[in-house]
Amino acid sequence: VQDVIQEMTVPTWFGSVPNNFGSAAAGTIKADEWRSLITVYIPIALISLWGAGTSHPSDEVGTLLRTVLDHTMELVCAVYLVCARTATADRAHAYRSHIASYV
């Protein structure tokens, strides 16, 4: 995740996160930083590690990691929807579907 944070270029209006995320020196992560991490940085990091086209010690390990990735993406989608600036019935339905799949 730290590599993704350091290497990624984001718009100036996008909230920054500590480059040393995950270490004690990063301090306490604020709510907006958590949102940025779960909606942008963590998905990119996990997809690059566990997504289609990545290599793993065995097919079994690859399948397990892909399952964890898919499960995590359900949470990412739910967080994205709940953080949207507007609420609609369709978004509420999609949120319930993603969070139910995650739980």
N, C-alpha and C positions, 0 to 999 in steps of 0.2 A: 504494500500500500504506500509506503514511503517513496518508493521509486516512482509510482504513478503520480503522487502529489508533486514531486520535484520535477518530473519531466513533462507534465501536462501544461498546456497553455490554455488559460481560461479568460473570458472577458473581464475587464476591470471591475464591472459591477458585481461579478460573482464573488461571494464570500470566500475569503481565504481560510485555510486550515493550517495548523502547524506542520512544517516540513518533517518534523521528528515525531509525528503522531505515533503513539504506541509506546513511547519511552516516558519515563518519569519526568524528564526535563520538559516535556510538552505541556505539563500542567493539566488543569481541568479543562475539558472540552466543553464549549458553550453549545447551547441548543442549535443555533444556526450552523455551527461547524459540524455537529452531528448530522444535520440534514444534508449538508453538502457532501459529507463522507458517504452516507448511505445512498444518496440518489445519484452520485457521480463517480467518486473515486473508488469506493469499494466494488461496485459492479464492474468497472473497467479492470481493476486488479484481478478479481476472481475470474472474469471471462478470459483474460489473457493467460491465467494459470490453468483453468479447468474447462474452458469452452471447447467447442468443436475445433478440431485440428491440432489440439495440444497432445503431447505425448506423456505417457504414464508407465510405471513399471509393469503393469499388467492391464488387460481389458477390465478385469474386476475392479481394480483401483480407479480406472478411468470412469467406469459406470457409477461407482460410489460418489466420486467427486462431482460428476455431472448432476447427480441427484441432489447433492448438497447445494450446488450452484442454482439449480432450478428452484429449490426450496427457498433459498435466500432471495432470489429474484421475486418471489411472491411477496415477501416483506418489502422489498424495494418498491414494487408497484403500489402496494398499499400505502406506504409512506408518501410516495409521490402524489397519489390521489388525495390523501388527507391534507397535504400541504398546499394544494391548489388554491388559488385566490378566490375562486368561485365554486359553489356547490350546485350540483344538478342531481336529478334522480338517477341518471345513468352513471354518474361518478360514484354515487352512494352505493348503487348496486355492484359496480365493479370493485369498489373498496371491500364490501362485504364478501365478495367472491374470493378476492386475493387473500384477505386476512383469514378466512375460513380455511383456505388451502394451506396457508402458512401454519396455522395452529393445528 
